[in-house]
Amino acid sequence: MEALLAQPRGFCAGVDRAIEIVERALETFGRPVYVRHEIVHNEHVVGALRDKGAVFVDELDEVPDGAVVIFSAHGVSRAVRDEAGQRELRVFDATCPLVTKVHVEVAKMRREGREVIMIGHAGHPEVEGTMGQVGDGIHLVESAADVARLDVTDPQQLAFVTQTTLSVDDCRDVIAALKARFPAIAEPKKQDICYATQNRQDAVKFMAPQCDLVLVIGSPTSSNSNRLREVAEKMGREARMIGSAAELDPAWLVGKRSIGVTAGASAPERLVEDLLARLRELGVERVRALPGVEEHMTFPLPKGLARPAAGA
């Protein structure tokens, strides 16, 4: 057997930034630092930060007055921001800048008098945060079938945005349905699905035809990790999503000659290394890294936590 390693995989710039915000806040202010919701959707990352002194809460009423609180990478509604401001909490915002871009789009579209259609998954924190940027006039659709059931005020005054971690192909189908039903619908100047989501899905599309089995490292709550598994399955490949090497079932490898390995944008590289070590124990003789996009994106940290200047 051989293992093929997708490129790119694992952490994206938004996840790197979110984790660094929590770590720097702990260094600067000491423990505890409060984080609203999981900073990113990975239990290993959350566990490591909890060990360092981060306290993860569901709502701000669990945060003591005067405490440091961090908003997760998925973003929050305006109501949450307002509550933090009223309580004078010291807030550091780890919202991915690409999610913030969608928040800005939604607010602008509503100011222009348009109703907004959001393509996304109900209940996902990013969706809740984005839809919470406005008080009304926003609708959620998950599929082309949902588009047929939409009830809007004025078909001539519509716009759409998307969750950043969707399947590019599935999103394309929903957009096509929206444009077919509402030809005048406005769209973002640049697609909302983030560069990292796109790159990781493209890497799986390149890798999957060369594999008998695709293993995706990611948490069940991670949207982008679930989409990677779905991409491989839609290409006719057996695909499994696992949280770590401990979840690998040796029976999955029986009769397989080529095992593809990738990781969602919130999964640390050490989990990939652990999985490759386990695969070697189970008979994989060679690991071959595939060519792919090299990512060099970085995002600035919030004021008060900025990295020191070079040479300082």
C-alpha positions in Angstrom: 0.0 0.0 0.0 0.9 3.6 -0.5 -0.6 6.8 1.0 -1.2 9.9 -1.1 -1.1 13.2 0.8 -3.3 16.0 -0.5 -1.9 19.5 -0.9 -3.1 21.8 0.5 -4.7 20.4 3.7 -5.2 21.4 7.3 -5.0 24.8 8.8 -6.0 27.9 6.8 -5.0 31.5 7.5 -8.3 32.2 9.4 -7.8 29.2 11.7 -4.1 30.1 12.3 -5.2 33.6 13.2 -8.0 32.5 15.5 -5.8 30.2 17.5 -3.1 32.8 17.8 -5.6 35.3 19.1 -6.5 33.0 22.0 -2.9 32.1 22.7 -1.8 35.8 22.7 -4.7 36.8 24.8 -3.7 34.2 27.4 -0.1 35.4 27.3 -1.1 39.1 27.6 -3.9 38.9 30.2 -3.4 35.6 31.9 -5.9 32.9 32.5 -8.8 32.6 32.2 -9.7 34.0 28.8 -13.3 33.3 27.7 -14.2 32.2 24.2 -17.7 32.2 22.9 -18.3 28.9 21.2 -15.5 26.6 19.9 -12.8 28.9 18.5 -12.7 26.5 15.5 -14.5 23.2 15.0 -11.8 20.8 16.2 -11.9 19.1 19.6 -8.1 18.7 19.7 -7.5 22.4 19.2 -10.2 23.3 21.7 -8.8 20.8 24.2 -5.2 22.2 23.9 -6.4 25.8 24.4 -8.6 24.7 27.4 -5.5 23.2 29.0 -3.8 26.6 28.6 -6.6 28.4 30.3 -9.2 29.2 27.8 -12.8 28.8 29.0 -15.3 28.0 26.2 -18.9 29.2 26.8 -22.1 29.1 24.8 -23.4 32.6 25.6 -22.0 35.8 27.0 -24.1 35.6 30.2 -21.5 32.9 31.3 -18.7 35.5 31.1 -17.9 37.5 34.3 -18.1 41.3 34.1 -14.8 42.9 33.0 -13.4 39.6 31.6 -11.6 39.1 28.3 -13.8 37.4 25.7 -13.0 36.2 22.2 -15.5 35.7 19.4 -14.9 32.5 17.5 -13.7 32.3 13.9 -17.3 31.7 12.7 -18.5 35.2 13.6 -21.3 36.5 15.8 -24.5 38.4 15.3 -24.9 42.1 15.9 -26.9 41.3 19.1 -24.0 39.5 20.6 -21.7 42.4 19.8 -24.1 44.8 21.3 -24.4 42.7 24.5 -20.6 42.6 24.9 -20.5 46.4 24.4 -23.2 47.1 27.0 -21.4 44.9 29.5 -18.0 46.5 28.8 -16.3 43.2 28.2 -12.9 43.4 26.7 -13.5 41.8 23.3 -11.1 40.4 20.7 -12.7 39.3 17.5 -11.3 36.1 15.9 -14.0 36.1 13.2 -12.3 35.1 9.9 -11.9 38.2 7.7 -13.5 36.3 4.9 -16.6 35.7 7.0 -16.5 39.4 8.0 -16.5 40.2 4.2 -19.9 38.4 4.0 -21.2 40.3 7.0 -20.4 43.6 5.3 -22.1 42.4 2.1 -25.3 41.5 3.9 -25.5 44.9 5.6 -24.8 46.7 2.3 -27.4 44.7 0.4 -30.1 45.5 3.1 -29.2 49.2 3.0 -29.8 49.1 -0.7 -33.3 47.8 0.0 -32.7 44.2 -1.2 -33.9 41.0 0.6 -31.0 38.7 1.0 -30.9 34.9 0.4 -28.2 33.1 2.3 -27.0 29.7 1.0 -25.8 27.7 4.0 -26.5 25.0 6.6 -29.1 25.8 9.3 -27.8 25.9 12.8 -24.1 26.4 11.8 -22.5 29.2 13.9 -21.4 31.1 10.8 -24.9 31.1 9.3 -26.4 32.3 12.6 -23.8 35.1 12.8 -24.2 36.2 9.2 -28.0 36.2 9.3 -27.8 38.1 12.6 -26.2 41.1 10.9 -29.6 42.4 10.0 -32.9 42.4 11.8 -35.1 41.2 8.9 -35.2 40.6 5.2 -32.9 37.6 5.1 -33.8 34.0 4.1 -31.8 30.8 4.4 -31.7 28.1 1.7 -29.8 24.8 1.9 -30.7 23.3 -1.5 -32.2 23.9 -4.9 -35.5 22.5 -3.5 -35.5 25.2 -0.9 -35.3 27.9 -3.7 -38.6 26.7 -5.1 -40.3 27.3 -1.8 -39.0 30.8 -1.2 -41.5 33.5 -0.5 -40.0 36.9 -1.2 -41.5 40.4 -1.3 -40.0 41.7 -4.5 -38.2 39.3 -7.0 -36.6 42.4 -8.5 -34.9 43.4 -5.3 -32.9 40.3 -4.2 -29.3 39.4 -3.6 -27.5 36.3 -2.3 -24.5 35.4 -0.2 -23.1 32.0 0.8 -21.5 30.3 3.8 -17.8 30.3 3.3 -17.3 26.6 3.9 -19.8 25.0 1.4 -19.1 22.5 -1.3 -18.3 24.5 -4.4 -20.3 22.2 -6.6 -23.4 22.1 -4.4 -23.4 25.8 -4.1 -23.2 26.2 -7.8 -26.4 24.2 -8.2 -28.3 26.3 -5.7 -27.0 29.5 -7.3 -28.2 28.2 -10.7 -31.7 27.6 -9.2 -31.8 31.1 -7.7 -30.8 32.7 -11.0 -33.4 30.6 -12.9 -36.2 31.6 -10.6 -35.1 35.2 -9.9 -33.1 36.4 -13.0 -32.6 39.9 -11.5 -30.9 38.5 -8.3 -27.6 40.3 -7.5 -24.5 38.4 -6.5 -21.3 39.2 -4.6 -18.6 40.8 -6.7 -16.4 37.9 -5.6 -17.6 34.4 -4.5 -18.0 34.0 -0.8 -16.7 30.4 -0.6 -13.2 31.0 0.8 -9.9 30.3 -1.0 -9.0 27.6 1.5 -12.2 25.7 1.1 -11.9 25.9 -2.7 -8.2 24.8 -2.6 -8.9 21.8 -0.3 -11.8 20.6 -2.4 -9.8 20.9 -5.6 -6.9 18.9 -4.0 -9.4 16.1 -3.1 -10.7 16.2 -6.7 -7.2 15.7 -7.9 -6.3 13.0 -5.4 -9.5 10.9 -5.3 -9.2 9.3 -8.8 -5.8 7.9 -7.7 -7.1 6.3 -4.5 -9.1 3.3 -3.4 -10.0 5.0 -0.1 -9.9 8.7 1.0 -9.4 9.5 4.7 -10.4 13.0 5.9 -9.2 14.2 9.3 -11.8 16.5 10.8 -14.5 16.9 13.4 -18.1 16.0 12.8 -19.1 19.6 13.4 -16.6 20.9 10.8 -18.5 22.0 7.7 -15.5 22.2 5.4 -14.3 18.7 6.6 -17.6 17.2 5.8 -17.6 18.7 2.4 -14.2 17.1 1.7 -15.6 13.7 2.4 -18.6 14.4 0.2 -16.4 15.6 -2.7 -14.5 12.3 -2.7 -17.8 10.3 -2.4 -19.3 12.1 -5.4 -16.2 11.1 -7.4 -17.1 7.5 -6.7 -14.5 6.8 -4.0 -15.0 5.3 -0.6 -14.4 8.1 1.9 -14.2 8.2 5.7 -14.0 11.1 8.1 -12.1 10.5 11.3 -11.2 12.7 14.2 -7.7 11.1 14.7 -5.7 8.0 14.0 -7.4 6.3 16.9 -10.6 6.1 14.9 -9.0 4.4 11.9 -10.5 0.9 11.5 -7.9 -1.5 10.0 -10.7 -3.4 8.2 -11.1 -0.3 5.9 -7.7 -1.0 4.4 -8.4 -4.6 3.4 -7.9 -5.0 -0.3 -6.8 -1.3 -0.8 -3.6 -0.3 -2.5 -3.8 3.5 -2.4 -5.0 5.5 0.5 -5.6 9.2 0.1 -5.2 11.5 3.2 -6.4 15.0 3.7 -7.5 17.2 6.6 -10.1 19.9 7.1 -9.1 23.6 7.6 -9.4 23.3 11.4 -7.4 20.1 11.8 -3.8 20.4 13.0 -1.0 18.8 11.0 0.1 16.7 13.9 -3.1 14.6 13.4 -2.0 14.0 9.8 1.4 12.8 11.0 -0.2 10.5 13.6 -2.4 9.0 10.9 0.5 8.4 8.6 2.4 6.7 11.4 -0.6 4.4 12.0 -1.0 3.7 8.3 2.7 2.6 8.2 2.0 0.2 11.1 -0.8 -1.3 9.1 1.2 -1.9 6.0 1.6 1.4 4.1 5.1 1.3 2.6 5.3 4.7 1.0 3.9 8.2 1.5 3.7 10.3 -1.6 2.9 14.0 -1.3 0.9 15.2 -4.3 1.5 18.6 -6.0 -0.9 21.3 -5.3 -1.4 25.0 -4.4 1.0 26.5 -1.9 -0.9 28.9 0.3 0.8 32.0 1.7 -2.2 34.0 3.0 -2.0 35.6 6.4 -4.4 37.9 8.3 -3.5 40.6 10.8 -4.3 40.2 14.5 -6.6 42.6 16.3 -5.2 45.8 17.9 -3.8 44.9 21.3 -2.6 41.5 20.2 -0.5 42.4 17.2 2.7 40.6 16.4 5.8 42.6 17.2 7.5 44.2 14.2 10.3 42.4 12.6 13.6 43.2 14.4 11.8 44.7 17.3 
